[in-house]
Amino acid sequence: MEKLDVAVTASNKAVASRARDAKKFAAAAKRLAKRKAALSKRKGVASRRAKRLPSGETRKALRAVVKDLTTTTKELAKARAVKTANATELASLKAVQRRANGYAKAISKVDRALNKKTRSRA
């Protein structure tokens, strides 16, 4: 029973920790996705401007936006991969937590029932 209590406590802590991390990773992925969308829009504007007025300044602006966009795209891919890996781990931890909590509840219920029977006989 003590080992089961330790397992329940450990699984609860692990799920809480992974859930906090999941929120951080989701926020980071969302922030990067928004940034990517804004940079994509800015790239379109910059490319149209560069076609209309081909000067060194417009080409420089377009290159800067493209550079930011590629960096953001790479960061977003990494963030999504981390988020997915964490979600997979969190799902398995939650399954273990549910099982451990179920066992603990069932054992304590049976234990209480047995204690009532032994008290009524005495």
C-alpha positions in Angstrom: 0.0 0.0 0.0 2.9 2.4 0.8 4.5 1.7 -2.6 1.2 2.4 -4.3 0.9 5.7 -2.4 4.4 6.6 -3.5 3.5 5.8 -7.1 0.4 7.8 -7.0 2.2 10.8 -5.5 5.0 10.5 -8.1 2.6 10.2 -11.0 0.6 13.2 -9.8 3.8 15.3 -9.6 4.9 14.2 -13.1 1.6 15.0 -14.7 1.5 18.4 -13.0 5.0 19.2 -14.2 4.4 18.0 -17.8 1.1 19.9 -17.9 2.9 23.1 -16.9 5.5 22.4 -19.6 2.7 21.8 -22.1 1.2 25.2 -21.5 4.6 26.8 -22.1 5.2 24.9 -25.3 1.7 25.6 -26.6 2.2 29.3 -25.9 5.5 29.4 -27.6 4.2 27.6 -30.7 1.2 29.9 -30.8 3.4 33.0 -30.6 5.7 31.7 -33.3 2.8 30.8 -35.6 1.4 34.4 -35.2 4.8 35.8 -35.9 5.2 33.6 -39.0 1.8 34.7 -40.3 2.7 38.4 -39.8 6.1 37.9 -41.5 4.5 36.1 -44.4 2.2 39.0 -44.9 5.1 41.5 -44.6 7.0 39.4 -47.2 4.2 39.8 -49.7 4.1 43.5 -49.2 7.9 43.8 -49.4 8.0 41.7 -52.6 5.3 43.7 -54.3 7.1 46.9 -53.3 10.4 45.6 -54.6 8.8 44.7 -58.0 7.2 48.1 -58.2 10.2 50.2 -57.1 13.3 48.1 -57.6 15.9 49.9 -55.5 18.6 48.7 -53.1 16.5 49.7 -50.1 13.4 47.7 -51.1 15.6 44.6 -52.0 17.3 45.0 -48.6 14.0 45.1 -46.8 12.8 42.1 -48.7 15.9 40.1 -47.8 15.6 41.1 -44.1 12.0 39.9 -44.0 12.9 36.6 -45.8 15.7 36.0 -43.3 13.4 36.6 -40.3 10.7 34.4 -41.9 13.1 31.4 -42.4 14.4 31.8 -38.9 10.9 31.9 -37.5 9.8 28.9 -39.6 12.7 26.8 -38.2 12.0 27.9 -34.6 8.3 27.0 -35.1 9.1 23.6 -36.5 11.3 22.9 -33.4 8.7 24.2 -31.0 6.0 22.1 -32.6 8.2 19.0 -32.4 8.8 19.6 -28.7 5.1 20.3 -28.1 4.2 17.0 -29.8 6.8 15.0 -27.9 5.6 16.5 -24.6 2.0 15.8 -25.4 2.7 12.2 -26.1 4.6 11.8 -22.8 1.8 13.7 -21.0 -0.8 11.3 -22.4 1.1 8.2 -21.3 1.7 9.8 -17.8 -2.0 10.6 -17.5 -2.9 7.0 -18.3 -0.5 5.7 -15.6 -1.9 8.2 -13.2 -5.5 7.2 -13.8 -4.5 3.5 -13.3 -2.6 4.2 -10.1 -5.4 6.3 -8.7 -7.9 3.7 -9.6 -5.9 1.0 -7.8 -5.5 3.1 -4.8 -9.2 3.9 -4.5 -10.2 0.3 -5.1 -7.8 -1.0 -2.5 -8.8 1.6 0.1 -12.5 0.8 -0.5 -11.8 -2.9 0.0 -9.7 -2.1 3.1 -12.5 -0.1 4.6 -15.0 -2.8 3.9 -12.8 -5.4 5.5 -12.3 -3.2 8.5 -16.1 -2.8 9.0 -16.6 -6.6 8.8 -13.9 -7.3 11.4 -15.3 -4.6 13.7 -18.8 -6.0 13.4 -17.6 -9.5 14.3 -15.7 -8.4 17.4 
